[in-house]
Amino acid sequence: MMVFPMKKSNIFSKIDQAKIDEKVGIGISEIVKGENVSFHVAVVKDKVREHYHKERDEIYYIVKGKGILKIDDEESAVTDGDVILIPKGSKHSLRNLEVEPLILVFISAPPFAPERDRFFTE
């Protein structure tokens, strides 16, 4: 059995490191990463452009805020405490409904790699 060193971080200490990328509409900061999965905190100022991933599933957990999440052709209101599965291949976008940024954490499996697995539809 392989033994891996513990990887520990704090979500709230990483929020300030999540600088908004205006092209995408989201700021992302890695919390922890393993061989097969990664965990991130994200800050949404206005909206995240519609996109999809060919290789990975994501699970969103809304920490703070209210928004409208669209997955393919279905829209749903999201708020504090909501958990959403976004399967690979699903087009998705998120619109913040408040003045303050929407904060979420997400799990990506396999690990988040936007440079090779994030495709915009608009």
KEGUVEX-991623 format. One record per residue (C-alpha): residue in one letter; residue number from 0; x, y, z. Coordinates in Angstrom, 1 decimal, m for minus. Example, Ala and Ser with C-alpha at 12.3 -4.5 7.8 and 13.67 -1.06 7.14 Angstrom:
BEGIN
("A",0,(12.3,m4.5,7.8))
("S",1,(13.7,m1.1,7.1))
//
This chain:
BEGIN
("M",0,(0.0,0.0,0.0))
("M",1,(1.3,3.4,m1.0))
("V",2,(1.4,6.1,1.7))
("F",3,(0.8,9.7,0.7))
("P",4,(1.7,12.7,2.8))
("M",5,(m1.3,14.6,4.2))
("K",6,(m2.3,17.6,2.2))
("K",7,(m4.1,20.2,4.2))
("S",8,(m5.3,23.8,3.4))
("N",9,(m8.0,26.2,4.3))
("I",10,(m10.8,27.3,1.9))
("F",11,(m11.2,30.8,3.4))
("S",12,(m7.4,31.5,3.3))
("K",13,(m7.5,30.8,m0.4))
("I",14,(m10.4,33.1,m1.4))
("D",15,(m8.1,36.2,m1.7))
("Q",16,(m5.8,34.3,m4.1))
("A",17,(m8.7,33.6,m6.5))
("K",18,(m8.1,36.6,m8.8))
("I",19,(m10.9,37.1,m11.4))
("D",20,(m10.0,36.2,m15.0))
("E",21,(m12.2,38.6,m16.9))
("K",22,(m12.2,36.4,m20.1))
("V",23,(m13.8,33.6,m18.1))
("G",24,(m15.6,35.5,m15.3))
("I",25,(m14.2,33.4,m12.5))
("G",26,(m11.3,33.4,m10.1))
("I",27,(m10.0,30.0,m9.0))
("S",28,(m7.5,29.0,m6.4))
("E",29,(m6.3,25.4,m5.8))
("I",30,(m6.9,24.1,m2.3))
("V",31,(m5.5,20.5,m2.6))
("K",32,(m4.6,18.2,m5.5))
("G",33,(m4.1,14.5,m5.7))
("E",34,(m3.3,12.2,m8.5))
("N",35,(m6.9,11.7,m9.6))
("V",36,(m8.8,14.6,m8.1))
("S",37,(m8.4,18.3,m7.2))
("F",38,(m10.3,20.7,m4.9))
("H",39,(m10.6,24.4,m5.6))
("V",40,(m12.3,27.6,m4.3))
("A",41,(m13.8,29.9,m6.9))
("V",42,(m15.1,33.4,m6.9))
("V",43,(m17.7,34.6,m9.4))
("K",44,(m18.1,38.3,m9.8))
("D",45,(m20.8,38.5,m12.5))
("K",46,(m21.0,35.3,m14.5))
("V",47,(m19.0,32.3,m15.7))
("R",48,(m19.1,31.9,m19.5))
("E",49,(m20.7,28.8,m20.9))
("H",50,(m18.2,26.0,m21.3))
("Y",51,(m17.8,22.3,m21.0))
("H",52,(m15.1,19.7,m20.2))
("K",53,(m14.4,16.6,m22.3))
("E",54,(m12.4,14.7,m19.7))
("R",55,(m13.7,15.6,m16.2))
("D",56,(m16.7,15.7,m13.9))
("E",57,(m17.1,18.6,m11.4))
("I",58,(m19.0,18.9,m8.2))
("Y",59,(m19.9,22.4,m7.1))
("Y",60,(m20.7,23.3,m3.5))
("I",61,(m22.1,26.8,m3.1))
("V",62,(m20.5,28.4,0.0))
("K",63,(m22.0,31.9,m0.2))
("G",64,(m24.3,33.7,m2.5))
("K",65,(m27.2,33.2,m4.9))
("G",66,(m27.0,32.5,m8.6))
("I",67,(m28.5,30.8,m11.6))
("L",68,(m26.7,27.7,m12.8))
("K",69,(m27.4,26.4,m16.3))
("I",70,(m26.4,22.9,m17.3))
("D",71,(m27.2,22.1,m20.9))
("D",72,(m30.8,23.5,m21.4))
("E",73,(m31.8,23.4,m17.7))
("E",74,(m31.5,26.4,m15.4))
("S",75,(m31.8,26.2,m11.6))
("A",76,(m31.4,28.8,m8.8))
("V",77,(m28.5,28.0,m6.4))
("T",78,(m27.8,29.3,m3.0))
("D",79,(m25.7,28.6,0.2))
("G",80,(m25.3,24.9,0.8))
("D",81,(m26.4,23.6,m2.6))
("V",82,(m24.3,20.8,m4.2))
("I",83,(m24.5,20.2,m7.9))
("L",84,(m22.9,17.4,m10.1))
("I",85,(m21.8,18.6,m13.5))
("P",86,(m21.0,15.6,m15.7))
("K",87,(m18.2,15.8,m18.3))
("G",88,(m19.5,16.9,m21.6))
("S",89,(m22.3,19.1,m20.1))
("K",90,(m22.3,22.7,m21.1))
("H",91,(m22.6,24.9,m18.0))
("S",92,(m22.6,28.5,m16.9))
("L",93,(m23.2,30.4,m13.7))
("R",94,(m24.7,33.8,m13.2))
("N",95,(m24.3,35.7,m9.8))
("L",96,(m27.5,37.4,m8.7))
("E",97,(m25.9,39.5,m5.9))
("V",98,(m23.6,42.5,m5.6))
("E",99,(m21.1,40.5,m3.5))
("P",100,(m19.2,37.8,m5.3))
("L",101,(m20.6,34.2,m5.2))
("I",102,(m18.2,31.8,m3.5))
("L",103,(m18.1,28.1,m4.4))
("V",104,(m15.8,25.2,m3.9))
("F",105,(m15.5,22.5,m6.5))
("I",106,(m14.1,19.0,m6.9))
("S",107,(m12.7,18.0,m10.3))
("A",108,(m12.0,14.4,m11.3))
("P",109,(m9.5,14.1,m12.9))
("P",110,(m7.7,17.2,m11.6))
("F",111,(m8.6,20.6,m13.0))
("A",112,(m6.6,21.4,m16.2))
("P",113,(m8.3,24.4,m17.9))
("E",114,(m5.5,24.9,m20.4))
("R",115,(m6.4,21.6,m22.0))
("D",116,(m9.9,20.7,m20.9))
("R",117,(m12.1,23.9,m20.9))
("F",118,(m14.0,24.6,m24.1))
("F",119,(m16.1,27.8,m24.5))
("T",120,(m19.4,27.7,m26.5))
("E",121,(m19.8,31.4,m26.9))
//
